[in-house]
Amino acid sequence: MPPMTQLGRWLIAAGLALAIVGSLLLLLQRLGLTPGQLPGDFRIQTERMTCFIPLASSVLISLLLTVLLNLLLRLIAR
């Protein structure tokens, strides 16, 4: 397979992955669960500092990326 064909397929796959992630972000926003404001995301505020720990958002993004990458690798392995 010529290298340009392989590059084209990778670019299409990357574009589809970005479209899926964007759609999921829009869906989460409609449900009122925007990343960074999920239950389990901690914000500690004092007079002089703010500390934000996005624990739930990190776990959610990790799970979504794991599923997407596993699906992508299974499709490539065929």
PDB file with SEQRES, HELIX, SHEET and CRYST1 records, atoms N, CA, C and O in Angstrom:
SEQRES   1 A   78  MET PRO PRO MET THR GLN LEU GLY ARG TRP LEU ILE ALA          
SEQRES   2 A   78  ALA GLY LEU ALA LEU ALA ILE VAL GLY SER LEU LEU LEU          
SEQRES   3 A   78  LEU LEU GLN ARG LEU GLY LEU THR PRO GLY GLN LEU PRO          
SEQRES   4 A   78  GLY ASP PHE ARG ILE GLN THR GLU ARG MET THR CYS PHE          
SEQRES   5 A   78  ILE PRO LEU ALA SER SER VAL LEU ILE SER LEU LEU LEU          
SEQRES   6 A   78  THR VAL LEU LEU ASN LEU LEU LEU ARG LEU ILE ALA ARG          
HELIX    1 AA1 PRO A    3  ARG A   30  1                                  28    
HELIX    2 AA2 LEU A   55  ALA A   77  1                                  23    
SHEET    1 AA1 2 ASP A  41  GLN A  45  0                                        
SHEET    2 AA1 2 THR A  50  PRO A  54 -1                                        
CRYST1    1.000    1.000    1.000  90.00  90.00  90.00 P 1           1          
ATOM      1  N   MET A   1       0.850  -1.166   0.000  1.00  0.00           N  
ATOM      2  CA  MET A   1       0.000   0.000   0.000  1.00  0.00           C  
ATOM      3  C   MET A   1       0.904   1.240   0.000  1.00  0.00           C  
ATOM      4  O   MET A   1       1.819   1.326   0.819  1.00  0.00           O  
ATOM      5  N   PRO A   2       0.668   2.182  -0.885  1.00  0.00           N  
ATOM      6  CA  PRO A   2       1.485   3.396  -0.926  1.00  0.00           C  
ATOM      7  C   PRO A   2       1.367   4.187   0.379  1.00  0.00           C  
ATOM      8  O   PRO A   2       0.322   4.163   1.029  1.00  0.00           O  
ATOM      9  N   PRO A   3       2.436   4.883   0.758  1.00  0.00           N  
ATOM     10  CA  PRO A   3       2.421   5.611   2.037  1.00  0.00           C  
ATOM     11  C   PRO A   3       1.339   6.691   2.116  1.00  0.00           C  
ATOM     12  O   PRO A   3       0.805   6.939   3.197  1.00  0.00           O  
ATOM     13  N   MET A   4       1.011   7.328   1.011  1.00  0.00           N  
ATOM     14  CA  MET A   4      -0.008   8.386   1.046  1.00  0.00           C  
ATOM     15  C   MET A   4      -1.396   7.820   1.352  1.00  0.00           C  
ATOM     16  O   MET A   4      -2.207   8.479   2.002  1.00  0.00           O  
ATOM     17  N   THR A   5      -1.667   6.602   0.884  1.00  0.00           N  
ATOM     18  CA  THR A   5      -2.949   5.968   1.176  1.00  0.00           C  
ATOM     19  C   THR A   5      -3.060   5.681   2.669  1.00  0.00           C  
ATOM     20  O   THR A   5      -4.105   5.912   3.278  1.00  0.00           O  
ATOM     21  N   GLN A   6      -1.986   5.179   3.248  1.00  0.00           N  
ATOM     22  CA  GLN A   6      -1.978   4.898   4.688  1.00  0.00           C  
ATOM     23  C   GLN A   6      -2.148   6.189   5.487  1.00  0.00           C  
ATOM     24  O   GLN A   6      -2.890   6.218   6.469  1.00  0.00           O  
ATOM     25  N   LEU A   7      -1.469   7.250   5.073  1.00  0.00           N  
ATOM     26  CA  LEU A   7      -1.598   8.538   5.753  1.00  0.00           C  
ATOM     27  C   LEU A   7      -3.028   9.051   5.654  1.00  0.00           C  
ATOM     28  O   LEU A   7      -3.562   9.586   6.626  1.00  0.00           O  
ATOM     29  N   GLY A   8      -3.649   8.894   4.498  1.00  0.00           N  
ATOM     30  CA  GLY A   8      -5.031   9.323   4.326  1.00  0.00           C  
ATOM     31  C   GLY A   8      -5.978   8.588   5.257  1.00  0.00           C  
ATOM     32  O   GLY A   8      -6.889   9.187   5.828  1.00  0.00           O  
ATOM     33  N   ARG A   9      -5.762   7.302   5.407  1.00  0.00           N  
ATOM     34  CA  ARG A   9      -6.609   6.521   6.321  1.00  0.00           C  
ATOM     35  C   ARG A   9      -6.428   6.963   7.759  1.00  0.00           C  
ATOM     36  O   ARG A   9      -7.397   7.053   8.512  1.00  0.00           O  
ATOM     37  N   TRP A  10      -5.181   7.241   8.148  1.00  0.00           N  
ATOM     38  CA  TRP A  10      -4.919   7.705   9.516  1.00  0.00           C  
ATOM     39  C   TRP A  10      -5.576   9.060   9.760  1.00  0.00           C  
ATOM     40  O   TRP A  10      -6.120   9.295  10.838  1.00  0.00           O  
ATOM     41  N   LEU A  11      -5.533   9.940   8.786  1.00  0.00           N  
ATOM     42  CA  LEU A  11      -6.161  11.254   8.945  1.00  0.00           C  
ATOM     43  C   LEU A  11      -7.675  11.144   9.045  1.00  0.00           C  
ATOM     44  O   LEU A  11      -8.299  11.864   9.825  1.00  0.00           O  
ATOM     45  N   ILE A  12      -8.267  10.251   8.265  1.00  0.00           N  
ATOM     46  CA  ILE A  12      -9.712  10.030   8.353  1.00  0.00           C  
ATOM     47  C   ILE A  12     -10.074   9.474   9.727  1.00  0.00           C  
ATOM     48  O   ILE A  12     -11.051   9.917  10.331  1.00  0.00           O  
ATOM     49  N   ALA A  13      -9.304   8.513  10.228  1.00  0.00           N  
ATOM     50  CA  ALA A  13      -9.565   7.931  11.551  1.00  0.00           C  
ATOM     51  C   ALA A  13      -9.424   8.987  12.642  1.00  0.00           C  
ATOM     52  O   ALA A  13     -10.226   9.027  13.575  1.00  0.00           O  
ATOM     53  N   ALA A  14      -8.414   9.838  12.530  1.00  0.00           N  
ATOM     54  CA  ALA A  14      -8.224  10.892  13.526  1.00  0.00           C  
ATOM     55  C   ALA A  14      -9.386  11.884  13.474  1.00  0.00           C  
ATOM     56  O   ALA A  14      -9.850  12.343  14.518  1.00  0.00           O  
ATOM     57  N   GLY A  15      -9.856  12.218  12.279  1.00  0.00           N  
ATOM     58  CA  GLY A  15     -10.997  13.122  12.142  1.00  0.00           C  
ATOM     59  C   GLY A  15     -12.269  12.535  12.732  1.00  0.00           C  
ATOM     60  O   GLY A  15     -13.042  13.236  13.384  1.00  0.00           O  
ATOM     61  N   LEU A  16     -12.482  11.256  12.502  1.00  0.00           N  
ATOM     62  CA  LEU A  16     -13.656  10.597  13.084  1.00  0.00           C  
ATOM     63  C   LEU A  16     -13.568  10.558  14.607  1.00  0.00           C  
ATOM     64  O   LEU A  16     -14.566  10.765  15.297  1.00  0.00           O  
ATOM     65  N   ALA A  17     -12.379  10.296  15.122  1.00  0.00           N  
ATOM     66  CA  ALA A  17     -12.198  10.275  16.578  1.00  0.00           C  
ATOM     67  C   ALA A  17     -12.482  11.654  17.172  1.00  0.00           C  
ATOM     68  O   ALA A  17     -13.129  11.754  18.215  1.00  0.00           O  
ATOM     69  N   LEU A  18     -12.012  12.702  16.530  1.00  0.00           N  
ATOM     70  CA  LEU A  18     -12.287  14.055  17.013  1.00  0.00           C  
ATOM     71  C   LEU A  18     -13.777  14.378  16.949  1.00  0.00           C  
ATOM     72  O   LEU A  18     -14.311  15.032  17.846  1.00  0.00           O  
ATOM     73  N   ALA A  19     -14.445  13.925  15.899  1.00  0.00           N  
ATOM     74  CA  ALA A  19     -15.890  14.160  15.779  1.00  0.00           C  
ATOM     75  C   ALA A  19     -16.645  13.431  16.890  1.00  0.00           C  
ATOM     76  O   ALA A  19     -17.605  13.968  17.442  1.00  0.00           O  
ATOM     77  N   ILE A  20     -16.223  12.228  17.214  1.00  0.00           N  
ATOM     78  CA  ILE A  20     -16.873  11.461  18.287  1.00  0.00           C  
ATOM     79  C   ILE A  20     -16.660  12.144  19.628  1.00  0.00           C  
ATOM     80  O   ILE A  20     -17.598  12.281  20.413  1.00  0.00           O  
ATOM     81  N   VAL A  21     -15.435  12.573  19.895  1.00  0.00           N  
ATOM     82  CA  VAL A  21     -15.154  13.253  21.160  1.00  0.00           C  
ATOM     83  C   VAL A  21     -15.952  14.558  21.254  1.00  0.00           C  
ATOM     84  O   VAL A  21     -16.494  14.875  22.313  1.00  0.00           O  
ATOM     85  N   GLY A  22     -16.026  15.304  20.168  1.00  0.00           N  
ATOM     86  CA  GLY A  22     -16.809  16.538  20.163  1.00  0.00           C  
ATOM     87  C   GLY A  22     -18.282  16.273  20.403  1.00  0.00           C  
ATOM     88  O   GLY A  22     -18.937  17.017  21.133  1.00  0.00           O  
ATOM     89  N   SER A  23     -18.807  15.225  19.799  1.00  0.00           N  
ATOM     90  CA  SER A  23     -20.213  14.871  20.003  1.00  0.00           C  
ATOM     91  C   SER A  23     -20.477  14.483  21.452  1.00  0.00           C  
ATOM     92  O   SER A  23     -21.499  14.854  22.028  1.00  0.00           O  
ATOM     93  N   LEU A  24     -19.552  13.737  22.033  1.00  0.00           N  
ATOM     94  CA  LEU A  24     -19.714  13.357  23.439  1.00  0.00           C  
ATOM     95  C   LEU A  24     -19.675  14.573  24.354  1.00  0.00           C  
ATOM     96  O   LEU A  24     -20.434  14.641  25.321  1.00  0.00           O  
ATOM     97  N   LEU A  25     -18.806  15.527  24.066  1.00  0.00           N  
ATOM     98  CA  LEU A  25     -18.749  16.741  24.877  1.00  0.00           C  
ATOM     99  C   LEU A  25     -20.046  17.535  24.765  1.00  0.00           C  
ATOM    100  O   LEU A  25     -20.534  18.066  25.763  1.00  0.00           O  
ATOM    101  N   LEU A  26     -20.611  17.623  23.559  1.00  0.00           N  
ATOM    102  CA  LEU A  26     -21.886  18.311  23.393  1.00  0.00           C  
ATOM    103  C   LEU A  26     -23.012  17.585  24.127  1.00  0.00           C  
ATOM    104  O   LEU A  26     -23.875  18.222  24.732  1.00  0.00           O  
ATOM    105  N   LEU A  27     -23.002  16.257  24.074  1.00  0.00           N  
ATOM    106  CA  LEU A  27     -24.019  15.476  24.774  1.00  0.00           C  
ATOM    107  C   LEU A  27     -23.912  15.668  26.282  1.00  0.00           C  
ATOM    108  O   LEU A  27     -24.923  15.834  26.964  1.00  0.00           O  
ATOM    109  N   LEU A  28     -22.684  15.645  26.802  1.00  0.00           N  
ATOM    110  CA  LEU A  28     -22.496  15.860  28.240  1.00  0.00           C  
ATOM    111  C   LEU A  28     -22.970  17.249  28.654  1.00  0.00           C  
ATOM    112  O   LEU A  28     -23.552  17.411  29.727  1.00  0.00           O  
ATOM    113  N   GLN A  29     -22.727  18.248  27.815  1.00  0.00           N  
ATOM    114  CA  GLN A  29     -23.154  19.603  28.137  1.00  0.00           C  
ATOM    115  C   GLN A  29     -24.683  19.699  28.164  1.00  0.00           C  
ATOM    116  O   GLN A  29     -25.244  20.384  29.020  1.00  0.00           O  
ATOM    117  N   ARG A  30     -25.349  19.028  27.247  1.00  0.00           N  
ATOM    118  CA  ARG A  30     -26.826  19.048  27.242  1.00  0.00           C  
ATOM    119  C   ARG A  30     -27.398  18.357  28.475  1.00  0.00           C  
ATOM    120  O   ARG A  30     -28.478  18.707  28.952  1.00  0.00           O  
ATOM    121  N   LEU A  31     -26.658  17.367  28.988  1.00  0.00           N  
ATOM    122  CA  LEU A  31     -27.096  16.678  30.201  1.00  0.00           C  
ATOM    123  C   LEU A  31     -26.745  17.459  31.455  1.00  0.00           C  
ATOM    124  O   LEU A  31     -27.123  17.069  32.560  1.00  0.00           O  
ATOM    125  N   GLY A  32     -26.019  18.568  31.289  1.00  0.00           N  
ATOM    126  CA  GLY A  32     -25.636  19.386  32.437  1.00  0.00           C  
ATOM    127  C   GLY A  32     -24.381  18.895  33.136  1.00  0.00           C  
ATOM    128  O   GLY A  32     -24.091  19.312  34.257  1.00  0.00           O  
ATOM    129  N   LEU A  33     -23.645  18.026  32.496  1.00  0.00           N  
ATOM    130  CA  LEU A  33     -22.428  17.471  33.086  1.00  0.00           C  
ATOM    131  C   LEU A  33     -21.208  17.889  32.271  1.00  0.00           C  
ATOM    132  O   LEU A  33     -20.585  17.061  31.606  1.00  0.00           O  
ATOM    133  N   THR A  34     -20.877  19.156  32.323  1.00  0.00           N  
ATOM    134  CA  THR A  34     -19.728  19.611  31.567  1.00  0.00           C  
ATOM    135  C   THR A  34     -18.448  19.136  32.236  1.00  0.00           C  
ATOM    136  O   THR A  34     -18.358  19.135  33.463  1.00  0.00           O  
ATOM    137  N   PRO A  35     -17.455  18.733  31.450  1.00  0.00           N  
ATOM    138  CA  PRO A  35     -16.191  18.306  32.049  1.00  0.00           C  
ATOM    139  C   PRO A  35     -15.608  19.429  32.896  1.00  0.00           C  
ATOM    140  O   PRO A  35     -15.596  20.594  32.500  1.00  0.00           O  
ATOM    141  N   GLY A  36     -15.134  19.052  34.052  1.00  0.00           N  
ATOM    142  CA  GLY A  36     -14.615  20.037  34.987  1.00  0.00           C  
ATOM    143  C   GLY A  36     -15.643  20.427  36.035  1.00  0.00           C  
ATOM    144  O   GLY A  36     -15.303  21.073  37.027  1.00  0.00           O  
ATOM    145  N   GLN A  37     -16.892  20.043  35.826  1.00  0.00           N  
ATOM    146  CA  GLN A  37     -17.944  20.346  36.798  1.00  0.00           C  
ATOM    147  C   GLN A  37     -18.723  19.095  37.162  1.00  0.00           C  
ATOM    148  O   GLN A  37     -19.874  19.184  37.588  1.00  0.00           O  
ATOM    149  N   LEU A  38     -18.119  17.946  37.001  1.00  0.00           N  
ATOM    150  CA  LEU A  38     -18.783  16.696  37.337  1.00  0.00           C  
ATOM    151  C   LEU A  38     -18.722  16.462  38.843  1.00  0.00           C  
ATOM    152  O   LEU A  38     -17.828  16.977  39.515  1.00  0.00           O  
ATOM    153  N   PRO A  39     -19.665  15.690  39.377  1.00  0.00           N  
ATOM    154  CA  PRO A  39     -19.527  15.297  40.783  1.00  0.00           C  
ATOM    155  C   PRO A  39     -18.239  14.483  40.936  1.00  0.00           C  
ATOM    156  O   PRO A  39     -18.023  13.528  40.191  1.00  0.00           O  
ATOM    157  N   GLY A  40     -17.422  14.836  41.853  1.00  0.00           N  
ATOM    158  CA  GLY A  40     -16.137  14.166  42.018  1.00  0.00           C  
ATOM    159  C   GLY A  40     -14.981  15.032  41.548  1.00  0.00           C  
ATOM    160  O   GLY A  40     -13.823  14.658  41.735  1.00  0.00           O  
ATOM    161  N   ASP A  41     -15.263  16.171  40.949  1.00  0.00           N  
ATOM    162  CA  ASP A  41     -14.241  17.158  40.625  1.00  0.00           C  
ATOM    163  C   ASP A  41     -14.164  18.117  41.807  1.00  0.00           C  
ATOM    164  O   ASP A  41     -15.159  18.736  42.184  1.00  0.00           O  
ATOM    165  N   PHE A  42     -12.995  18.230  42.375  1.00  0.00           N  
ATOM    166  CA  PHE A  42     -12.848  18.998  43.599  1.00  0.00           C  
ATOM    167  C   PHE A  42     -12.267  20.376  43.321  1.00  0.00           C  
ATOM    168  O   PHE A  42     -11.324  20.523  42.544  1.00  0.00           O  
ATOM    169  N   ARG A  43     -12.842  21.379  43.966  1.00  0.00           N  
ATOM    170  CA  ARG A  43     -12.346  22.753  43.881  1.00  0.00           C  
ATOM    171  C   ARG A  43     -12.179  23.245  45.323  1.00  0.00           C  
ATOM    172  O   ARG A  43     -13.136  23.299  46.095  1.00  0.00           O  
ATOM    173  N   ILE A  44     -10.956  23.596  45.656  1.00  0.00           N  
ATOM    174  CA  ILE A  44     -10.650  24.100  46.985  1.00  0.00           C  
ATOM    175  C   ILE A  44     -10.283  25.573  46.819  1.00  0.00           C  
ATOM    176  O   ILE A  44      -9.306  25.908  46.150  1.00  0.00           O  
ATOM    177  N   GLN A  45     -11.077  26.445  47.435  1.00  0.00           N  
ATOM    178  CA  GLN A  45     -10.835  27.875  47.314  1.00  0.00           C  
ATOM    179  C   GLN A  45     -10.581  28.476  48.685  1.00  0.00           C  
ATOM    180  O   GLN A  45     -11.289  28.205  49.655  1.00  0.00           O  
ATOM    181  N   THR A  46      -9.555  29.294  48.727  1.00  0.00           N  
ATOM    182  CA  THR A  46      -9.294  30.115  49.907  1.00  0.00           C  
ATOM    183  C   THR A  46      -9.222  31.559  49.426  1.00  0.00           C  
ATOM    184  O   THR A  46      -9.456  31.842  48.251  1.00  0.00           O  
ATOM    185  N   GLU A  47      -8.906  32.450  50.320  1.00  0.00           N  
ATOM    186  CA  GLU A  47      -8.806  33.853  49.932  1.00  0.00           C  
ATOM    187  C   GLU A  47      -7.666  34.091  48.944  1.00  0.00           C  
ATOM    188  O   GLU A  47      -7.767  34.957  48.074  1.00  0.00           O  
ATOM    189  N   ARG A  48      -6.585  33.327  49.075  1.00  0.00           N  
ATOM    190  CA  ARG A  48      -5.389  33.600  48.291  1.00  0.00           C  
ATOM    191  C   ARG A  48      -5.115  32.588  47.190  1.00  0.00           C  
ATOM    192  O   ARG A  48      -4.239  32.826  46.358  1.00  0.00           O  
ATOM    193  N   MET A  49      -5.828  31.469  47.152  1.00  0.00           N  
ATOM    194  CA  MET A  49      -5.536  30.469  46.126  1.00  0.00           C  
ATOM    195  C   MET A  49      -6.774  29.655  45.784  1.00  0.00           C  
ATOM    196  O   MET A  49      -7.739  29.584  46.546  1.00  0.00           O  
ATOM    197  N   THR A  50      -6.705  29.050  44.616  1.00  0.00           N  
ATOM    198  CA  THR A  50      -7.731  28.113  44.171  1.00  0.00           C  
ATOM    199  C   THR A  50      -7.023  26.873  43.653  1.00  0.00           C  
ATOM    200  O   THR A  50      -6.105  26.970  42.840  1.00  0.00           O  
ATOM    201  N   CYS A  51      -7.449  25.712  44.123  1.00  0.00           N  
ATOM    202  CA  CYS A  51      -6.876  24.440  43.682  1.00  0.00           C  
ATOM    203  C   CYS A  51      -8.016  23.609  43.080  1.00  0.00           C  
ATOM    204  O   CYS A  51      -9.038  23.379  43.726  1.00  0.00           O  
ATOM    205  N   PHE A  52      -7.824  23.172  41.854  1.00  0.00           N  
ATOM    206  CA  PHE A  52      -8.855  22.403  41.148  1.00  0.00           C  
ATOM    207  C   PHE A  52      -8.298  21.021  40.835  1.00  0.00           C  
ATOM    208  O   PHE A  52      -7.242  20.902  40.215  1.00  0.00           O  
ATOM    209  N   ILE A  53      -9.004  19.974  41.261  1.00  0.00           N  
ATOM    210  CA  ILE A  53      -8.583  18.590  41.030  1.00  0.00           C  
ATOM    211  C   ILE A  53      -9.714  17.886  40.266  1.00  0.00           C  
ATOM    212  O   ILE A  53     -10.716  17.499  40.867  1.00  0.00           O  
ATOM    213  N   PRO A  54      -9.559  17.718  38.939  1.00  0.00           N  
ATOM    214  CA  PRO A  54     -10.637  17.129  38.127  1.00  0.00           C  
ATOM    215  C   PRO A  54     -10.595  15.599  38.132  1.00  0.00           C  
ATOM    216  O   PRO A  54     -10.329  14.986  37.099  1.00  0.00           O  
ATOM    217  N   LEU A  55     -10.851  14.992  39.264  1.00  0.00           N  
ATOM    218  CA  LEU A  55     -10.750  13.542  39.406  1.00  0.00           C  
ATOM    219  C   LEU A  55     -11.779  12.806  38.546  1.00  0.00           C  
ATOM    220  O   LEU A  55     -11.406  11.918  37.779  1.00  0.00           O  
ATOM    221  N   ALA A  56     -13.043  13.147  38.653  1.00  0.00           N  
ATOM    222  CA  ALA A  56     -14.096  12.453  37.895  1.00  0.00           C  
ATOM    223  C   ALA A  56     -13.937  12.686  36.394  1.00  0.00           C  
ATOM    224  O   ALA A  56     -14.135  11.767  35.599  1.00  0.00           O  
ATOM    225  N   SER A  57     -13.582  13.909  36.003  1.00  0.00           N  
ATOM    226  CA  SER A  57     -13.392  14.194  34.577  1.00  0.00           C  
ATOM    227  C   SER A  57     -12.228  13.379  34.015  1.00  0.00           C  
ATOM    228  O   SER A  57     -12.306  12.878  32.894  1.00  0.00           O  
ATOM    229  N   SER A  58     -11.163  13.247  34.781  1.00  0.00           N  
ATOM    230  CA  SER A  58     -10.006  12.476  34.326  1.00  0.00           C  
ATOM    231  C   SER A  58     -10.356  11.005  34.139  1.00  0.00           C  
ATOM    232  O   SER A  58      -9.944  10.384  33.159  1.00  0.00           O  
ATOM    233  N   VAL A  59     -11.112  10.453  35.073  1.00  0.00           N  
ATOM    234  CA  VAL A  59     -11.515   9.051  34.976  1.00  0.00           C  
ATOM    235  C   VAL A  59     -12.432   8.842  33.769  1.00  0.00           C  
ATOM    236  O   VAL A  59     -12.288   7.857  33.045  1.00  0.00           O  
ATOM    237  N   LEU A  60     -13.372   9.760  33.550  1.00  0.00           N  
ATOM    238  CA  LEU A  60     -14.292   9.655  32.417  1.00  0.00           C  
ATOM    239  C   LEU A  60     -13.545   9.742  31.091  1.00  0.00           C  
ATOM    240  O   LEU A  60     -13.801   8.945  30.188  1.00  0.00           O  
ATOM    241  N   ILE A  61     -12.650  10.673  30.963  1.00  0.00           N  
ATOM    242  CA  ILE A  61     -11.872  10.816  29.730  1.00  0.00           C  
ATOM    243  C   ILE A  61     -10.997   9.593  29.508  1.00  0.00           C  
ATOM    244  O   ILE A  61     -10.856   9.131  28.376  1.00  0.00           O  
ATOM    245  N   SER A  62     -10.411   9.067  30.569  1.00  0.00           N  
ATOM    246  CA  SER A  62      -9.583   7.872  30.455  1.00  0.00           C  
ATOM    247  C   SER A  62     -10.394   6.677  29.960  1.00  0.00           C  
ATOM    248  O   SER A  62      -9.934   5.934  29.092  1.00  0.00           O  
ATOM    249  N   LEU A  63     -11.588   6.487  30.501  1.00  0.00           N  
ATOM    250  CA  LEU A  63     -12.443   5.380  30.066  1.00  0.00           C  
ATOM    251  C   LEU A  63     -12.853   5.529  28.599  1.00  0.00           C  
ATOM    252  O   LEU A  63     -12.812   4.564  27.837  1.00  0.00           O  
ATOM    253  N   LEU A  64     -13.246   6.735  28.211  1.00  0.00           N  
ATOM    254  CA  LEU A  64     -13.656   6.963  26.825  1.00  0.00           C  
ATOM    255  C   LEU A  64     -12.500   6.728  25.854  1.00  0.00           C  
ATOM    256  O   LEU A  64     -12.685   6.097  24.814  1.00  0.00           O  
ATOM    257  N   LEU A  65     -11.328   7.223  26.181  1.00  0.00           N  
ATOM    258  CA  LEU A  65     -10.179   7.024  25.297  1.00  0.00           C  
ATOM    259  C   LEU A  65      -9.759   5.557  25.228  1.00  0.00           C  
ATOM    260  O   LEU A  65      -9.338   5.084  24.172  1.00  0.00           O  
ATOM    261  N   THR A  66      -9.870   4.837  26.342  1.00  0.00           N  
ATOM    262  CA  THR A  66      -9.544   3.410  26.344  1.00  0.00           C  
ATOM    263  C   THR A  66     -10.473   2.643  25.413  1.00  0.00           C  
ATOM    264  O   THR A  66     -10.019   1.804  24.635  1.00  0.00           O  
ATOM    265  N   VAL A  67     -11.764   2.924  25.487  1.00  0.00           N  
ATOM    266  CA  VAL A  67     -12.729   2.249  24.620  1.00  0.00           C  
ATOM    267  C   VAL A  67     -12.471   2.597  23.156  1.00  0.00           C  
ATOM    268  O   VAL A  67     -12.454   1.714  22.298  1.00  0.00           O  
ATOM    269  N   LEU A  68     -12.271   3.885  22.870  1.00  0.00           N  
ATOM    270  CA  LEU A  68     -12.033   4.301  21.485  1.00  0.00           C  
ATOM    271  C   LEU A  68     -10.759   3.689  20.916  1.00  0.00           C  
ATOM    272  O   LEU A  68     -10.754   3.215  19.780  1.00  0.00           O  
ATOM    273  N   LEU A  69      -9.698   3.695  21.681  1.00  0.00           N  
ATOM    274  CA  LEU A  69      -8.443   3.134  21.185  1.00  0.00           C  
ATOM    275  C   LEU A  69      -8.527   1.620  21.001  1.00  0.00           C  
ATOM    276  O   LEU A  69      -7.958   1.082  20.051  1.00  0.00           O  
ATOM    277  N   ASN A  70      -9.226   0.931  21.891  1.00  0.00           N  
ATOM    278  CA  ASN A  70      -9.397  -0.513  21.723  1.00  0.00           C  
ATOM    279  C   ASN A  70     -10.198  -0.829  20.463  1.00  0.00           C  
ATOM    280  O   ASN A  70      -9.857  -1.753  19.724  1.00  0.00           O  
ATOM    281  N   LEU A  71     -11.265  -0.063  20.217  1.00  0.00           N  
ATOM    282  CA  LEU A  71     -12.041  -0.264  18.993  1.00  0.00           C  
ATOM    283  C   LEU A  71     -11.204   0.019  17.752  1.00  0.00           C  
ATOM    284  O   LEU A  71     -11.261  -0.726  16.774  1.00  0.00           O  
ATOM    285  N   LEU A  72     -10.433   1.091  17.794  1.00  0.00           N  
ATOM    286  CA  LEU A  72      -9.592   1.452  16.663  1.00  0.00           C  
ATOM    287  C   LEU A  72      -8.535   0.385  16.401  1.00  0.00           C  
ATOM    288  O   LEU A  72      -8.301   0.019  15.249  1.00  0.00           O  
ATOM    289  N   LEU A  73      -7.904  -0.112  17.440  1.00  0.00           N  
ATOM    290  CA  LEU A  73      -6.875  -1.140  17.262  1.00  0.00           C  
ATOM    291  C   LEU A  73      -7.469  -2.460  16.754  1.00  0.00           C  
ATOM    292  O   LEU A  73      -6.825  -3.171  15.982  1.00  0.00           O  
ATOM    293  N   ARG A  74      -8.671  -2.783  17.176  1.00  0.00           N  
ATOM    294  CA  ARG A  74      -9.318  -4.000  16.659  1.00  0.00           C  
ATOM    295  C   ARG A  74      -9.670  -3.861  15.181  1.00  0.00           C  
ATOM    296  O   ARG A  74      -9.566  -4.824  14.421  1.00  0.00           O  
ATOM    297  N   LEU A  75     -10.084  -2.667  14.777  1.00  0.00           N  
ATOM    298  CA  LEU A  75     -10.389  -2.452  13.360  1.00  0.00           C  
ATOM    299  C   LEU A  75      -9.125  -2.490  12.511  1.00  0.00           C  
ATOM    300  O   LEU A  75      -9.146  -2.986  11.385  1.00  0.00           O  
ATOM    301  N   ILE A  76      -8.037  -1.973  13.040  1.00  0.00           N  
ATOM    302  CA  ILE A  76      -6.774  -1.962  12.295  1.00  0.00           C  
ATOM    303  C   ILE A  76      -6.205  -3.375  12.188  1.00  0.00           C  
ATOM    304  O   ILE A  76      -5.603  -3.721  11.172  1.00  0.00           O  
ATOM    305  N   ALA A  77      -6.386  -4.190  13.217  1.00  0.00           N  
ATOM    306  CA  ALA A  77      -5.808  -5.539  13.256  1.00  0.00           C  
ATOM    307  C   ALA A  77      -6.477  -6.488  12.257  1.00  0.00           C  
ATOM    308  O   ALA A  77      -5.915  -7.541  11.955  1.00  0.00           O  
ATOM    309  N   ARG A  78      -7.630  -6.154  11.749  1.00  0.00           N  
ATOM    310  CA  ARG A  78      -8.331  -7.043  10.813  1.00  0.00           C  
ATOM    311  C   ARG A  78      -7.625  -7.149   9.517  1.00  0.00           C  
ATOM    312  O   ARG A  78      -8.084  -7.858   8.621  1.00  0.00           O  
TER     313      ARG A  78                                                      
END                                                                             
